[in-house]
Amino acid sequence: MVFDAGKAIGFRGTARVSIPSFGPQGQVCWEGEFSDLAECQKFWNDWWKLPTTPAHMKKWNELVESGGTSEIWVLRT
């Protein structure tokens, strides 16, 4: 079964899901590309206002363990 995390939250940009080859096992990282921090903030602010968000978060919270971090990375090419 393939789960499209970006589609599930309505993200239409470029997104990737990564798992570690070396490091903590059983972790998944979802990465979405935004043009800048303002676009990122707008997306998440709008997402939290959607009527479907509470049901999504209920399911999400059943699947994850607490802990971890939220990170914003700037990738230079």
N, C-alpha and C positions, 0 to 999 in steps of 0.2 A: 504494500500500500504506500502510495506517495502522498505526503501531506504538503501542500503548498502554503507555507506560513504567510508569505506576502499576500496571496489571494485571500486567505482567511481574515486578514485584518484590512483588506481593501487597499493595500499598497500597490501602486502601479509603476513604481520605478524599478531600478535594477536591485535585486536582492540575492543574497547567498545564504546558505545554511552550511556551517562547518562543524566538523567533529574533530577531536584531537587524534593525531597519530601517536604522538608521545605526550604524556601529561595525564591529567585527571581523566579517567574514563567515565562514560555515562553523562557527558556534558554536550550540549549543543549550543552553538552560537548563531543567532540570526543577525545578518548584517544588511542594512538598507542604505542605498546611496541617496544623498540629498545634495542639492547645489550649495547649500550653506546652512548654518545653524538655525537661521530664521525659518527656512523651509521645513526643517526637522521639527522644530517646536510647533509650527502651525499644524503639521500633519498629526502629531500626537495630541495636541489640544483638541483638534477636530475629532479625532478618533475616540477620545474619552467621552465626548458628548453624544456619540451614536447610541441609539436604543439597543443595538445588538452587542455592545461592549460588555455589559454585566454577564450575559450568558457565556460569551467567549472567555472572559476572565475566570468564571466559575470552572469551566472545563480546563483551562490552562492551569489553575491552581491545584486541580486534582492530579495533574501530570508532573508537576515540578516539585523539587525540594527547595526549602527556603535557603537563603544565603546567596553568595555570589556578589557580583558587582554590576553596575551599569557603567559603560565606558563610551567615550566618544574619541575616535581616533582620526587623525589627519594623515592621510596617506599621500606621500609625495612621489611623483613619477618623473 
